[in-house]
């Protein structure tokens, strides 16, 4: 719906003439309605009787509306006269038949002359209509008529005017005069031919819109597929929820035709085709609908939601609120999902707000770096144990959040691990230890660095040897105290040359 600019009304004629500007060649009944309402509300229009009575336009739902019918009240619509000619000149080659207009100086094609345009010979006052634009300088016309000789004479003066086809569409347009008698709703004007379409139906229906509305799903418009109960077809209504399609080719074709991205998967499907256009797959239920991506498929840039996902992925994948089973080539983003695994990575991957499946809660979900120098990050972990495999130099594993347990097996040959407080790690003795600000420090100082001595014990010995009291330097036994001078920390036995032959340490 729109208000058309530049419309004028001659209020003093009977019937009143409503004129649309030259730029408007097609107007709908609905647009005429909006335009006339606007004119009636102006300072000039408000003092005159209304220009029309209109019914229809009410929405019935599903792309269906009540049809428009407008009765012009003592009024007619007109399209502005076409008073600007397209070409003017004089005849350079005479034609006694009055059919061939030839002017060597003309530019008929350039100036937009077309079949149906009107031509007047001003020399003999005859007229005709263009049949064919033969060239820039030559026209074929109907034979001249109503002139003195009805010929194209040398030097005859002519002009070519447009004859534009204009149209009133989108409903029924009728008119009555001042006493209620029916009249034509169209006022004829020079250079125009007006077509008026009418509707015998009580409703106006947008068929495409109506069909499209039946493809609605839980996340907007999309095509439904069921390999079990679907129909092997792309013909409407196939692909709707009530009449799902059957195959990958089916839903791919329907989605392409209608511009859909969403694919609603009603039961398990094994995909083998190319879906790199970036479909968004929605399973009916992650506990019952398995979407398996075969090694031959291409699911680049696809998103998977509410499904049990298995198979080989590609690049740029997003997994959302699903159960993640055994997958390879994992990359991209996994969000708020249950991890069953094993999950084999092919590129950088972010795992957020996930947890292990109940079936592996007492075991481990395997995250396999596949021997690649990639980054895998876990944040806001929900709980459960993780086994990390096949890290190499350049691999990076980072985990945030509370409640996680992570173990590294002997397939890891390199890489960097960043584990933040709240996580537990599996030590060499098979014991689960918690990482926090306190225990991390304990782990550092408790690490054995030389001959059974921990870092803490070595630091005690160094401190005593460099800064504590010493006695017996001139004897065979040298005693070095602790920094608090409470005990002998180091007792050394020396020979006649001063060499240490035995050393006793007290690191308590």
C-alpha positions as CSV (number, residue, x, y, z in Angstrom):
1,X,0.0,0.0,0.0
2,X,1.2,3.5,-0.8
3,X,0.2,7.0,-1.3
4,X,1.0,8.1,-4.9
5,X,2.6,11.6,-5.1
6,X,1.5,14.2,-7.7
7,X,-2.1,13.2,-8.0
8,X,-4.5,16.1,-8.7
9,X,-8.3,16.5,-8.6
10,X,-10.4,18.8,-10.6
11,X,-13.2,19.4,-8.0
12,X,-15.3,21.6,-10.2
13,X,-16.1,19.3,-13.1
14,X,-18.9,16.7,-13.0
15,X,-17.7,14.0,-12.8
16,X,-14.6,15.1,-11.0
17,X,-11.3,14.1,-12.7
18,X,-8.6,12.4,-10.7
19,X,-5.4,12.7,-12.7
20,X,-2.3,10.5,-12.1
21,X,1.1,11.9,-13.2
22,X,2.9,10.8,-16.3
23,X,5.3,8.6,-14.2
24,X,2.5,6.4,-13.1
25,X,1.5,3.8,-15.6
26,X,0.1,1.1,-13.2
27,X,-1.9,1.8,-10.1
28,X,-3.7,-0.7,-7.8
29,X,-7.1,-0.2,-6.3
30,X,-5.5,-0.3,-2.9
31,X,-3.0,2.5,-3.8
32,X,-5.9,4.5,-5.2
33,X,-7.7,4.1,-2.0
34,X,-4.8,5.3,0.2
35,X,-4.1,8.2,-2.2
36,X,-7.7,9.4,-2.2
37,X,-8.1,9.2,1.5
38,X,-5.0,11.4,1.8
39,X,-6.4,13.9,-0.7
40,X,-9.9,14.0,1.0
41,X,-8.2,14.9,4.3
42,X,-6.4,17.9,2.8
43,X,-7.5,21.5,3.5
44,X,-9.0,21.6,0.0
45,X,-10.5,18.2,-0.1
46,X,-12.2,18.2,3.2
47,X,-14.9,20.7,2.0
48,X,-16.0,18.4,-0.9
49,X,-18.0,15.2,-0.8
50,X,-15.8,12.0,-0.7
51,X,-14.4,10.8,-3.9
52,X,-15.0,7.1,-3.4
53,X,-16.6,4.3,-1.4
54,X,-14.4,1.3,-0.8
55,X,-14.8,-2.2,0.6
56,X,-12.4,-5.1,1.1
57,X,-8.8,-5.5,2.1
58,X,-9.5,-7.3,5.4
59,X,-6.9,-10.0,6.2
60,X,-8.3,-13.5,6.5
61,X,-4.9,-15.1,7.4
62,X,-2.6,-17.3,5.4
63,X,-1.9,-14.7,2.7
64,X,-5.7,-14.3,2.0
65,X,-7.5,-10.9,2.1
66,X,-11.0,-9.8,1.1
67,X,-10.9,-8.4,-2.4
68,X,-11.0,-4.7,-3.1
69,X,-14.0,-3.0,-4.7
70,X,-14.0,0.8,-5.2
71,X,-16.9,2.9,-6.4
72,X,-15.8,6.4,-7.6
73,X,-18.5,8.9,-6.4
74,X,-19.1,11.3,-9.3
75,X,-15.5,10.9,-10.3
76,X,-13.2,9.3,-12.8
77,X,-9.5,8.5,-12.9
78,X,-7.3,9.7,-15.7
79,X,-3.7,9.2,-16.6
80,X,-2.0,12.5,-17.5
81,X,-2.0,13.3,-21.3
82,X,1.3,12.4,-23.1
83,X,1.9,15.9,-24.5
84,X,5.7,15.6,-25.0
85,X,6.5,14.3,-28.5
86,X,9.3,11.7,-29.0
87,X,10.4,12.9,-32.5
88,X,9.7,15.9,-34.8
89,X,11.1,16.6,-38.3
90,X,10.4,16.7,-42.0
91,X,10.2,14.0,-44.7
92,X,13.3,13.5,-46.8
93,X,12.0,10.6,-48.9
94,X,8.4,10.9,-50.2
95,X,6.0,8.0,-50.2
96,X,2.7,8.2,-52.0
97,X,1.2,5.2,-50.2
98,X,1.4,7.1,-46.9
99,X,2.9,4.1,-45.2
100,X,6.7,4.7,-45.1
101,X,7.9,7.7,-43.1
102,X,11.5,8.4,-43.8
103,X,13.6,11.3,-42.3
104,X,17.4,11.1,-42.7
105,X,17.9,13.4,-39.7
106,X,15.7,11.4,-37.3
107,X,16.7,9.2,-34.4
108,X,13.6,7.1,-34.0
109,X,15.3,4.2,-32.0
110,X,17.4,6.5,-29.8
111,X,14.4,8.6,-28.9
112,X,12.3,5.6,-27.9
113,X,9.7,5.5,-30.7
114,X,7.9,2.1,-30.5
115,X,5.0,0.4,-32.3
116,X,1.7,1.9,-31.2
117,X,3.0,5.5,-31.0
118,X,0.9,8.1,-32.9
119,X,2.1,10.2,-35.9
120,X,0.6,13.4,-37.3
121,X,1.4,14.8,-40.7
122,X,1.0,18.6,-40.0
123,X,1.3,19.5,-43.7
124,X,-1.8,17.7,-44.9
125,X,-3.4,17.2,-41.4
126,X,-3.4,13.4,-41.7
127,X,-2.6,10.9,-38.9
128,X,-1.5,7.3,-38.4
129,X,0.0,4.8,-36.0
130,X,3.5,3.2,-36.0
131,X,3.6,-0.5,-36.9
132,X,7.4,-1.1,-37.0
133,X,10.5,1.0,-36.2
134,X,12.6,-0.2,-39.1
135,X,15.7,1.9,-38.3
136,X,16.8,5.2,-36.8
137,X,15.5,7.0,-39.9
138,X,12.5,4.9,-41.2
139,X,9.1,3.9,-39.8
140,X,6.4,1.6,-41.2
141,X,2.9,2.9,-40.3
142,X,-0.7,2.3,-41.1
143,X,-1.7,4.3,-44.2
144,X,-2.2,8.0,-43.4
145,X,-5.9,9.0,-43.2
146,X,-8.1,12.1,-42.8
147,X,-5.7,14.4,-44.6
148,X,-5.8,16.3,-47.8
149,X,-3.8,13.8,-49.8
150,X,-2.8,11.2,-47.1
151,X,0.8,11.0,-48.5
152,X,4.2,11.5,-47.2
153,X,5.5,14.4,-49.4
154,X,9.0,15.7,-49.6
155,X,9.4,18.3,-46.8
156,X,6.1,17.3,-45.0
157,X,6.3,18.2,-41.3
158,X,5.5,15.5,-38.7
159,X,5.5,14.7,-35.0
160,X,5.5,11.4,-33.1
161,X,3.7,11.1,-29.8
162,X,3.8,8.3,-27.3
163,X,0.7,6.1,-26.8
164,X,1.4,4.6,-23.3
165,X,-0.5,1.6,-22.0
166,X,-1.7,2.3,-18.4
167,X,-3.3,-0.1,-16.0
168,X,-5.6,-0.1,-13.0
169,X,-5.2,-3.4,-11.2
170,X,-5.8,-5.3,-8.0
171,X,-9.6,-5.2,-7.6
172,X,-12.8,-3.9,-9.0
173,X,-13.0,-0.2,-10.1
174,X,-16.5,1.2,-10.9
175,X,-18.0,4.7,-11.0
176,X,-21.3,6.5,-10.7
177,X,-22.2,10.1,-11.7
178,X,-23.8,12.8,-9.5
179,X,-27.3,11.1,-9.6
180,X,-26.0,7.6,-9.1
181,X,-26.0,6.3,-12.6
182,X,-23.2,4.1,-13.8
183,X,-20.4,5.7,-15.8
184,X,-17.0,4.6,-17.0
185,X,-14.4,4.8,-14.2
186,X,-11.7,5.9,-16.7
187,X,-11.5,9.3,-18.2
188,X,-9.6,9.0,-21.6
189,X,-6.6,11.2,-22.3
190,X,-4.4,12.0,-25.2
191,X,-1.5,9.4,-25.7
192,X,-2.8,6.8,-23.2
193,X,-4.6,3.5,-23.4
194,X,-6.0,2.3,-20.1
195,X,-6.5,-1.3,-19.2
196,X,-8.7,-2.2,-16.2
197,X,-8.6,-5.6,-14.6
198,X,-11.5,-6.8,-12.4
199,X,-11.9,-9.6,-9.9
200,X,-15.0,-11.8,-9.6
201,X,-13.7,-13.4,-6.4
202,X,-14.6,-12.2,-3.0
203,X,-11.0,-12.7,-1.9
204,X,-7.5,-11.9,-3.1
205,X,-5.0,-14.7,-2.5
206,X,-1.2,-14.6,-2.7
207,X,-0.7,-18.2,-3.7
208,X,3.1,-18.2,-3.2
209,X,2.7,-16.6,0.2
210,X,0.0,-19.0,1.2
211,X,2.2,-22.0,0.3
212,X,5.2,-20.6,2.0
213,X,3.4,-20.1,5.3
214,X,2.8,-23.9,5.4
215,X,6.5,-24.6,5.7
216,X,6.7,-23.0,9.2
217,X,8.7,-25.0,11.8
218,X,9.9,-24.4,15.4
219,X,12.7,-22.0,14.2
220,X,11.0,-20.4,11.3
221,X,10.4,-21.4,7.7
222,X,12.1,-24.6,6.5
223,X,11.6,-27.9,4.7
224,X,10.7,-31.0,6.6
225,X,12.3,-34.4,5.8
226,X,11.5,-37.9,6.9
227,X,13.4,-40.8,5.3
228,X,10.9,-43.2,6.9
229,X,7.5,-41.6,6.0
230,X,8.4,-38.9,3.5
231,X,7.6,-38.6,-0.2
232,X,10.2,-38.7,-2.9
233,X,9.1,-35.4,-4.5
234,X,9.7,-31.7,-4.6
235,X,6.2,-30.8,-5.7
236,X,4.1,-28.8,-3.2
237,X,2.9,-29.7,-0.5
238,X,5.8,-32.1,-0.2
239,X,8.4,-30.7,2.2
240,X,5.8,-29.3,4.7
241,X,5.5,-30.7,8.2
242,X,2.3,-32.6,7.2
243,X,3.8,-33.9,4.0
244,X,7.6,-34.2,4.5
245,X,9.9,-35.1,1.7
246,X,12.0,-38.2,1.8
247,X,15.6,-37.6,0.5
248,X,18.5,-35.2,0.6
249,X,17.9,-34.3,-3.0
250,X,14.3,-33.5,-2.1
251,X,15.0,-31.1,0.7
252,X,18.0,-29.6,-1.0
253,X,15.9,-28.8,-4.1
254,X,12.9,-27.4,-2.1
255,X,15.1,-25.3,0.1
256,X,16.9,-23.8,-3.0
257,X,13.7,-23.1,-4.8
258,X,12.1,-21.3,-1.8
259,X,15.2,-19.7,-0.3
260,X,15.1,-21.8,3.0
261,X,18.1,-22.4,5.2
262,X,16.3,-24.5,7.8
263,X,15.9,-28.3,7.4
264,X,13.6,-30.0,9.9
265,X,14.8,-33.7,10.3
266,X,11.9,-35.8,11.7
267,X,13.7,-39.1,12.0
268,X,17.2,-40.4,11.6
269,X,19.0,-39.7,8.3
270,X,22.4,-40.6,6.9
271,X,23.6,-37.8,4.6
272,X,25.9,-38.4,1.6
273,X,25.4,-35.3,-0.5
274,X,26.7,-31.8,-0.8
275,X,25.2,-29.4,1.7
276,X,27.9,-26.8,1.7
277,X,25.4,-24.0,1.1
278,X,25.1,-24.0,4.8
279,X,21.9,-25.6,5.9
280,X,20.7,-25.4,9.5
281,X,19.6,-28.9,10.6
282,X,17.0,-29.2,13.4
283,X,16.3,-32.7,14.8
284,X,12.9,-33.4,16.4
285,X,14.6,-35.0,19.4
286,X,18.3,-35.6,20.1
287,X,17.4,-38.9,21.8
288,X,15.6,-40.3,18.7
289,X,16.9,-38.4,15.6
290,X,20.4,-39.4,14.5
291,X,22.0,-37.2,11.8
292,X,25.0,-39.2,10.5
293,X,27.3,-37.4,8.1
294,X,28.8,-40.0,5.7
295,X,32.5,-39.7,4.7
296,X,31.2,-38.7,1.2
297,X,29.0,-35.8,2.3
298,X,30.0,-32.2,2.5
299,X,28.5,-30.3,5.5
300,X,30.7,-27.3,5.4
301,X,29.2,-24.2,7.2
302,X,26.3,-26.3,8.4
303,X,24.8,-26.0,11.9
304,X,23.3,-28.9,13.8
305,X,20.7,-28.5,16.6
306,X,18.6,-30.8,18.7
307,X,20.0,-34.0,17.2
308,X,22.3,-37.0,17.9
309,X,25.2,-36.2,15.6
310,X,27.7,-38.7,14.3
311,X,30.1,-39.1,11.3
312,X,32.5,-36.8,9.5
313,X,32.1,-33.1,9.7
314,X,33.8,-30.4,7.5
315,X,34.8,-26.8,8.0
316,X,32.9,-24.1,9.9
317,X,30.5,-26.3,11.7
318,X,28.4,-25.3,14.7
319,X,26.9,-28.0,17.0
320,X,24.1,-26.6,19.3
321,X,22.2,-28.3,22.1
322,X,22.8,-31.8,20.8
323,X,24.2,-35.2,21.7
324,X,27.7,-35.4,20.1
325,X,28.5,-39.0,19.4
326,X,31.5,-40.4,17.5
327,X,32.6,-37.6,15.1
328,X,35.7,-36.9,13.1
329,X,37.0,-33.7,11.5
330,X,35.5,-31.7,14.4
331,X,36.1,-28.0,14.2
332,X,34.4,-24.7,14.9
333,X,32.0,-24.5,17.9
334,X,30.2,-27.0,20.2
335,X,27.7,-25.3,22.6
336,X,25.6,-26.7,25.5
337,X,25.7,-30.3,24.3
338,X,26.2,-33.7,25.8
339,X,29.5,-35.2,24.7
340,X,29.6,-39.0,24.1
341,X,32.5,-39.1,21.7
342,X,35.1,-40.0,20.8
343,X,35.6,-36.5,19.2
344,X,38.5,-36.3,16.7
345,X,39.5,-32.7,15.8
346,X,40.7,-31.3,12.5
347,X,41.0,-27.6,13.4
348,X,40.6,-25.1,16.2
349,X,37.5,-25.9,18.3
350,X,35.7,-24.1,21.2
351,X,33.6,-26.2,23.6
352,X,31.3,-24.2,25.8
353,X,28.8,-25.2,28.5
354,X,29.1,-29.0,27.7
355,X,29.2,-32.1,29.8
356,X,29.8,-35.8,29.4
357,X,27.0,-38.2,28.6
358,X,25.5,-40.3,31.4
359,X,26.8,-43.5,29.7
360,X,30.4,-42.3,30.2
361,X,30.1,-40.3,33.4
362,X,32.1,-42.9,35.3
363,X,34.5,-43.2,32.4
364,X,35.9,-40.6,30.0
365,X,35.0,-38.8,26.8
366,X,37.9,-38.9,24.4
367,X,39.1,-35.7,22.9
368,X,41.6,-36.6,20.1
369,X,44.0,-33.9,18.7
370,X,44.7,-36.2,15.8
371,X,48.4,-35.2,15.8
372,X,47.6,-31.6,14.8
373,X,49.0,-28.3,16.1
374,X,45.6,-26.9,16.9
375,X,43.9,-25.1,19.8
376,X,41.1,-26.7,21.8
377,X,39.4,-24.6,24.5
378,X,36.8,-25.7,27.1
379,X,34.9,-23.2,29.1
380,X,32.0,-23.4,31.6
381,X,32.4,-27.1,31.8
382,X,29.3,-28.8,33.2
383,X,31.0,-32.0,34.6
384,X,32.5,-35.4,33.7
385,X,35.9,-36.8,32.9
386,X,38.0,-36.1,29.8
387,X,40.8,-38.1,28.2
388,X,43.2,-36.1,26.0
389,X,45.0,-38.0,23.2
390,X,47.5,-37.3,20.4
391,X,48.7,-33.8,21.3
392,X,51.9,-32.8,19.5
393,X,54.3,-29.8,19.5
394,X,52.2,-26.7,18.8
395,X,49.0,-28.2,20.2
396,X,47.2,-26.1,22.9
397,X,44.6,-27.3,25.3
398,X,43.0,-24.9,27.7
399,X,40.2,-25.6,30.2
400,X,38.1,-23.2,32.4
401,X,35.2,-23.8,34.8
402,X,34.5,-26.0,37.7
403,X,34.0,-29.8,38.0
404,X,36.2,-31.1,35.2
405,X,38.5,-34.0,35.4
406,X,41.2,-34.4,32.7
407,X,43.7,-37.2,32.0
408,X,46.5,-37.3,29.4
409,X,47.6,-40.7,28.0
410,X,50.9,-41.7,26.6
411,X,49.9,-40.8,22.9
412,X,50.6,-37.1,23.7
413,X,54.1,-36.2,22.6
414,X,54.1,-32.4,23.0
415,X,52.0,-29.3,23.2
416,X,50.9,-26.8,25.9
417,X,48.3,-27.4,28.6
418,X,46.6,-24.6,30.5
419,X,44.4,-25.9,33.3
420,X,42.7,-23.3,35.5
421,X,41.6,-23.7,39.2
422,X,38.6,-25.9,39.8
423,X,39.8,-28.7,37.5
424,X,41.2,-32.1,38.6
425,X,44.1,-33.8,36.9
426,X,45.2,-37.4,36.9
427,X,48.8,-38.0,38.2
428,X,51.3,-40.7,37.6
429,X,50.0,-42.7,40.5
430,X,46.5,-42.8,39.3
431,X,45.3,-40.3,41.8
432,X,42.9,-37.5,40.9
433,X,44.2,-34.2,42.2
434,X,42.5,-30.8,42.2
435,X,44.0,-27.7,40.7
436,X,43.5,-24.5,42.7
437,X,45.5,-21.5,43.7
438,X,46.8,-23.4,46.8
439,X,47.5,-26.9,45.4
440,X,49.2,-25.6,42.3
441,X,51.8,-24.0,44.5
442,X,52.1,-27.2,46.5
443,X,52.6,-29.2,43.4
444,X,55.4,-26.9,42.3
445,X,57.3,-27.1,45.6
446,X,56.7,-30.8,46.1
447,X,58.1,-31.7,42.7
448,X,61.3,-33.9,43.1
449,X,64.2,-32.2,41.2
450,X,67.4,-34.0,42.4
451,X,68.2,-37.3,44.2
452,X,64.8,-37.6,45.9
453,X,64.9,-34.0,47.2
454,X,61.9,-31.8,46.4
455,X,62.1,-28.2,45.3
456,X,61.3,-27.0,48.8
457,X,64.0,-29.2,50.4
458,X,66.6,-28.1,47.9
459,X,65.8,-24.4,48.6
460,X,66.4,-25.1,52.4
461,X,69.8,-26.5,51.7
462,X,70.7,-23.6,49.4
463,X,69.7,-21.1,51.9
464,X,71.7,-22.7,54.7
465,X,74.8,-23.2,52.5
466,X,74.8,-19.5,51.4
467,X,73.6,-17.6,54.4
468,X,73.6,-19.6,57.7
469,X,76.2,-19.9,60.5
470,X,79.1,-22.4,60.0
471,X,81.4,-24.0,62.6
472,X,84.4,-26.4,62.6
473,X,86.0,-25.0,59.4
474,X,89.4,-25.9,60.8
475,X,88.5,-29.4,61.7
476,X,87.5,-32.6,59.9
477,X,83.8,-31.9,60.6
478,X,82.0,-28.8,59.3
479,X,78.5,-28.0,60.6
480,X,76.2,-25.5,58.8
481,X,73.1,-24.3,60.7
482,X,69.6,-23.5,59.4
483,X,68.7,-19.9,58.9
484,X,66.9,-19.8,62.3
485,X,70.0,-21.3,64.0
486,X,67.9,-24.1,65.5
487,X,69.6,-27.1,64.1
488,X,72.5,-28.4,61.9
489,X,71.2,-28.4,58.4
490,X,74.3,-29.7,56.7
491,X,77.2,-31.7,58.4
492,X,80.2,-32.4,56.2
493,X,83.2,-34.7,56.9
494,X,86.5,-33.6,55.3
495,X,89.9,-35.2,54.8
496,X,93.3,-33.5,55.3
497,X,93.0,-31.7,52.0
498,X,89.6,-30.2,53.0
499,X,87.6,-32.4,50.5
500,X,84.2,-33.5,51.5
501,X,84.1,-37.2,52.0
502,X,80.6,-37.4,53.5
503,X,77.6,-35.1,53.9
504,X,74.5,-35.4,56.1
505,X,71.4,-33.3,55.3
506,X,68.6,-32.4,57.6
507,X,65.7,-31.0,55.5
508,X,63.0,-31.3,58.1
